[in-house]
Amino acid sequence: MGTPSHQTASPVQTGRVLVVAALGRELAALKRGANSDSNLVLLETGEGAANAERSVGASLDAEMPRAVLSIGFAGALSQLLQEGDLLVASECRSISNGVFEASPGLLEAARRIQGDAAVARFGVTLMVDDVVCQAEGKSRLATTLGHDVIGCVDMESSAVARVCAERGVPFLSARCITDLFTEDLPVDFNRCRRADGTISNWKVLALALRRPASFKALLELRRRSVVCSEKLATFVRRLVAEIARSSG
């Protein structure tokens, strides 16, 4: 008698939307109302492509949502982008992973809600492996986007897009600008990363103590993060409502 074959169970099909972010503070505003919205599933992946791919892949193995929204903070790659601007990506680019286009239906739904100020810009995200801490680095990356392309830099969008493309799940990325094209970050956050790629607050504090002038800029960055979290939550709720309205 042969050995029974082991088959992977198919993920449960649901009508919910999976909202993915690297950091808890990017999801903070959504979490406050998560219990009242049964249409959303929130997933914190940790920073970087590897963490994003692993976490999103595991989530999609368990549950197949109607769509995946990748959200988070980003640095501007255009002088047109101001702090707190929300950019919806028609394309997610990466030097190593290629180009992934947003799902047309989700992109169109985002365009329909643009008039209510939930969306500031449409453009592209460019995924990199390390935090871009200097304005000089953002300037170099901007030259790769092409003439008149509005973009921002992050560390996960293209990775999440690739996983979704492999599984045939509709995908959209939205990023809120926390640091401007001409701004340096207060500290080198790459020196504060743990082995798994996440940021250690203790290491950030240690670097800041060596340069006390950075504390003011860190507090400003924290303020912007709170504002951006609220804007991302507003966008997600309006987009999910629009998806439900148009498909109802």
N, C-alpha and C positions, 0 to 999 in steps of 0.2 A: 504494500500500500504506500503510495507516494506521500511525500511531505506536503501538507497544504501550503498553497502559495499565500504570501502576505500581500495584500492589496491596501494601498493607501486610501483611506476614506475620502470621499469627495467633500469639499468644504460646504457648509450650510449656506444656501442661497438666501440672502436677506434683501430687504429694501432700504437698509440703512446706509449712511454715508460715513466712510472712515476718514477721519481728520488726523493727519500725521504731522508731528512737529518734533524737532530735535530736543527742545528744551521745555521743561515744565512751565517756565515763565512765558513762553510763547503761547501756551494753551491756557494760561491762568484765567483770563476773562471768560473763556468758553467753559472752563470747569465750574465756574460759579453757577452756571445755569444748566449744567449737563444733566442733572437729575430730572429736569422738567422737559427735556427733549429726547424722546426715545428714538428719534431718527438719526442721532449722531453716536458714533463710537470714536473716542479720543485715544490716540496712541502716541506716547512719548518714546522716541527711538534712541536718544543719545546722539551726539554729534558725529558727523562724518558719513561718508558713503557706505562703509562696511556695516556700521550700526544700523543705518537706515534700511539697507537691503535685507539684512537678517531679520529685523523686527517686522518690517512690512511683509516679507515673505511668510514668516510664521503666522502673522495675523490672517493673511489671505488663505493659508492652508486650513485655518479653522473656520473662517467665515468669508463668503464672497459677497462684498457689498455692491450696491448699485453704482458707486463711484468712490474714488479716492481723491481727497484734497490735501495737498502738501502745503503747509503754511509755515511762516516763520519770519525772523528778522533778516535783514540783508544790508549790505553796503552798496551805495549808489555807484553806478558806472557811467552816469550822465549828470551833467550840471543842471539838467532840467528837473531832476528828482530832488525834492526837499524832504526834510525830516518828517516822518509820519505819512508820507505818500505811500499808497498801496499800489503795487504793480502786479498785474495778472499776466502770466507768461503764456504767450502763444507758442513759444518754443522753449524747451529746456536744453541747454547746450553744456557740453563738457569736452575738454581737450582729449580725454581718454575714452569716454563713453559714446561719443557722437551726439546726434541731435534727435530729440524726441518732441513731437508736436502734441499740443494739448488736444484733448478730445473735442471735436467740433461742437457737439451738443452742449458741453459744459462751457466752452468758450462763448458760445452764443448766449447762453443763459447769463453769463457774466456781463456781456455787452448790454443785455436788456435791463440790468439793474444799474448800469453806469450812471444814468441820469439822476439817481438818488444819492450820489456822492459816496456810494459804497466802494466805487472803483475810481482811482485817480488816473492810472495809466495802463496801457497794454504794451508789452515789450517782451524781453527775453531774460531768462536767468542763465548765469554762467557758473557752473559748479567747479570748485577748486578743492584741493586736498587740505589746505591750511588756511587759517584765518588771515585775511589780507588786512594788515594793521596800518599800513602806510598809504598816504594819498598817492605816492609815486607808483606803488603796486597797482592801485585801482586804475591809474592813468594808463599803465601798460596793458592791462586787461581790456580796457575800453577800446583800444585800437584794434583788437581782434574781432569786435562785434560787427564792424561794417559801418559805413557812413549813415548818419541819422538814425541809428538803431538805439533805442532806449533800453538800458539793461541794468541789472544788479547782480551782485556776486553772492553766492551762498555755498553750502557744503553738502547739500542733500538732494536738491530737486531732481537732477538728472538721474540719480540712483533710484529714487522712488519711481520716476517715470519709466525707467527700464524694467523694473519688476512688474509694474502694471501692464506695460506693453507685452511682456512675455505671457501674462495671464489673461490678456484681453479685457482688462478692467478699465473703464473710463477714468481719465486722470486730468487734474488741473492743479497748477501751482500758483500760489499767491504769496508775495513777500512785501513786508512793510519796512521802510527805510529808517534805520537807526543811526547810520553814519553817512555823512555827505561825501561827495566825490572828492572834495578838496581837504577833507579832514583826516588826521591821523587818529587812531584809537589811543586811549590813555596809557595802556600798557601792551606789551607783546603777549597776547593771549596764547600764542603757540607755546610759550615757555611755561604756561600754567596748565597744560593738558596732562591728564593721567595716561597710563598705558592703554586704556580702552578708548582714548580720544576725547573723553569728557573733560570739562574745565573744573579745576579745583579752586574753590573760593579762597582757601587758605594760601594757595600759591599767588593768586591775584593780590591778596592783602600783603603778602611778603614783598612783592614787586612794588606795590604802591608805597609801602613804608620806606623804601629806598629812594622814592621820588615823591615826596609829599604833595607836590603841585598837581599830581595826577588824581588826587582824591576828588577835587571839584569836578573834573571831567568824568570820572567814574559815576558820580552822583547824577550828573546830567544824562549820561548814557542809561542809567537805571530809570530815570524819569521818562526818557523817550521809549524805553522798553515797555513801560506801563501803558503809555499812550498807544503804542503799536499793537500791544496785545488786545486792547479794546477795539481798535479798528479792524484787526483780523477777525475778532469774534463777530462784529457787526456784519462784515462781509460774508462770513460763513453762514450765519443765520439767514441773511437775505438771499444768498445763493441757493441754499437748501430749500427755502420757501418757494423760490422761483422754479426750481426743478420740480417740486411737488405740484405746483400750480399748473405748469405746462404739460405735465404727464398725467394729470388727473382727469 
